[in-house]
Amino acid sequence: MAATQAAGDRHQVVVIGSGFGGLFGTKALRRADVDVTMVARTTHHLFQPLLYQVATGILSEGEIAPPTREVLSSQANARVLLGEVTAVDLEARTVTHHVLGRENVTSYDSLIVAAGAGQSYFGNDQFAEYAPGMKSIDDALELRGRIFGAFEMAELGAARGDNVDHLLTFVVVGAGPTGVEMAGQIAELAHRTLRRDFRSINTRSARVVLVDAAPQVLPPFGAKLGAKAQKELEGLGVEVLLGAMVTDVDERGIEMKYKDGRVERINTVTKIWAAGVQASPLGRTLSEQSGAPLDRAGRISVNPDLTLPGHPEVFVVGDMINLDHLPGVAQVAIQGAKYAAKEIEGRLKGKPAQPPFKYRDKGSMAIISRFRAVAMVGKLRLTGVIAWLMWLAVHLVYITGFKNRVTAVLHWLISFLGRGRSERTTTEQQIFGRTALARLKRGATDLVSEPGAYDAARQMLETTRRAELESQALEEARLTDAGQRGLPAAERV
């Protein structure tokens, strides 16, 4: 175990997470007289709302996930440590984080917890093996492989005369913004992008199904916009099944149960899970030490100033908090992180505390397909091309980095004005890497040597390898000196 502490006597701020809350909280402290240490499980900042575009071949992962170190490279008071936080000791004021079996402990004076949320399968975690979620770059790349791979396997099967309906059926579970956007893009992919690329199958006959137990599409957008979005989806050829609760998922299909007790099964190889979120397990860690209650989604109750009860030095922001029915959207994390950073800086300067945190709703929007979107901004309810243009503008503003904005625009032009998609590369490793790692007892940790064992094994390998190389070199020299290169073995002396 290694203990890490930034040099100097300045106030130490630790930020957990590199998402919207973590990144904007760190950047908001750039002029403060503090040292900031960001601890994150990935090396990148992920623009999660565009993951579905990576999964469907529109954008590359680099365009929505710039390296965190690059983003913060000019911020002298910030550093980044790779590691998954496994423990927070509120009394000792330390954060414990691991990466590949290596443990580190980082001390803090103030803590911003912005660990976000993961996919929820509502107690059926076994579904994850066959229906990946949409929360990480790994998820998006796996789904890209599964989606494009399904068309490839259908082409092979159809050429043999097999029934390939199950390969050309795509089911998206969850009719929130992510599910709606994903279903719309798969429909466009099948009906427009790929329609000339195959010889044995007609991709336009692909079946795209959007499933949700809710009675409408996009519930947070209200009944009117929800109905409009459903009509647009159905116009694209998407089947919308509402009031259908998923009860089973396996390798070859999905089973649903309706309110009237009717059970329906859809045979499909490609399932995408876009329903439900579960807050980071760190919420439970904080709850057990502070006594703050958790809700069913694992979100922790915080004070109106976003601090943990009994611990004014600990701020919790974003998807992890249960406060005033705040939605789990990027703006809540961004605004909360900036509020926390301002409070930390204000305390150091002896300023009075800020008023309680107040979220300013900047609106919600979802793209359905090219030139089709719905947007809700204040009392405005917009649909069609205007909403689509607003969606483009807002997402360009929040993509981190000028270079990423330029390449995103170019790829959008290719995809939306043309019919091509420049990011269609897939590999078997993308599809099966996650499940292969899951079968290891400790995941990727089982694939690397323990720190002590590595040195001994390396020394032994070096000794053996040196003897082999010396023997090989002597033989190479002998063959050359004896003029025996190229001679059959029987003619060599």
Secondary structure by P-SEA (a helix, b strand, c coil): cbbbbcccccbbbbbccccaaaaaaaaaaccccbbbbbbbcccccccccaaaaaaacccccccccccccccccccccbbbbbbbbcccccccbbbbbbcccbbbbbbbcbbbbcccccccccccccccccccccccaaaaaaaaaaaaaaaaaaaaaaaaccccccccbbbbccccaaaaaaaaaaaaaaaccccccccccccccbbbbbbbccccccccccaaaaaaaaaaaaaabbbbbcccccccccccbbbbbccccbbbbbbccbbbbccbbbccaaaaaaaaaccccccccbbbbbcccccccccccccccccccccccccccaaaaaaaaaaaaaaaaaaaacccccccbbbbbcbbbbbcccccccccccccccccaaaaaaaaaaaaaacccaaaaaaaaaaaaaccccccccccccccccccaaaaaaacccccccccccaaaaaaaaaaaaaaaaaaaaaaaaaaaaaaaaccccccccccc
